[in-house]
Amino acid sequence: MSEFQSRTEEFQFSGEGLIAKIKDLVRAGNVRRVLIKNEEGRAIVDIPLAVGVVGALLAPQLAAIGAIAALVLKGSIVIEKVVETPPPSTTTVV
């Protein structure tokens, strides 16, 4: 039986590339949460995402992110992903 763990990845952005980067990350799948930080490292937006969120369900969040991108010139995007970990291998000694 495999287990699921979460891990985080951080990406730098400039204002105009923020929405495109988030769309790419969400399209790639298994993103559980998106956190946007300003240059000082303070969290500006924290968006939890349900599994399978796409299209129209994500549109309101992207509109808010677009408004933030107009105000924040540089920052970072932290994403939390769900990754499947393989079960530990078992060996049988005879």
N, C-alpha and C positions, 0 to 999 in steps of 0.2 A: 504494500500500500504506500503510495507516495504522499508526501505532506506538502503544504503550501507555506511559504514564508514571504515576508515583504522585505523589499530592499529599496533604497533611495538612490537617485541619480540627480546630479545638479548640472545645469547648462546655463551659460551666460547669454544674455540677449541685449540687443539695442532696441529702442522703441518700435521701429517699423517691422522687426522680425518676430515680435512676440506672438502674435496670433497664428502666424504660419507655423512656428515651432510647436505650439501647443496642439494645433490640428494634426501635425505629423505624429506627435507622440501619442495622441489619443487613437489615431487610426492604426498605429502599430499594435495596439491592444494591451491588455492586462494592466492598464494604468488605473490605480485606485484613488489617487489623490494628486492634486496639482497645487503647489504653493508658490506664490510669486513674492520675491523679496526685492527691496530697493538696493541701491548701491551700498548702504550702510549695513545691510544684512537683516533689516527689520521686515517681518512678514506684512505684506500689503493685502493679499488675497489668499484665502485657503478654500479650495473647491474640492469637496469630496465627490467622487464619480462612482456611480453604480456600474457594475459589470454590464457591458453591452450598450452603454450610453453613446448614441451617435446622432448626427443630423439635427433635427428640430429640437430634440431635448437638450442639446448642448448650446443652441443658439443664444439664449439669454445670458449664459455665462460668458460666451465669446464677446457679446456686445459690451458687457461690463469690463472685460479684459481689454477690449479696444479703447475704451475711455481711459483706463489706467495707463495703457501704453502711450497715449498722447501726453500724459503727465510725467511718466517715468522714462527717462532717456536710456538708462542702463540699469541692469539688475541681474537677477538669476531666477531660474525656474527650477524648483525642486519637485521631482515626481516620485511618487511611491508606487512601486510595481509589485504585483503578486507573481512569484516565481515558484515553480514546482520543483521540489527537491526529490531526487531519487531515493528509494528506500536503501537503508544500509545493506551491504552485501553480507550474506551469511555463508559461512563455509562449514561443511560437515566433516568432522574427523572420524575416520573409521578405524 
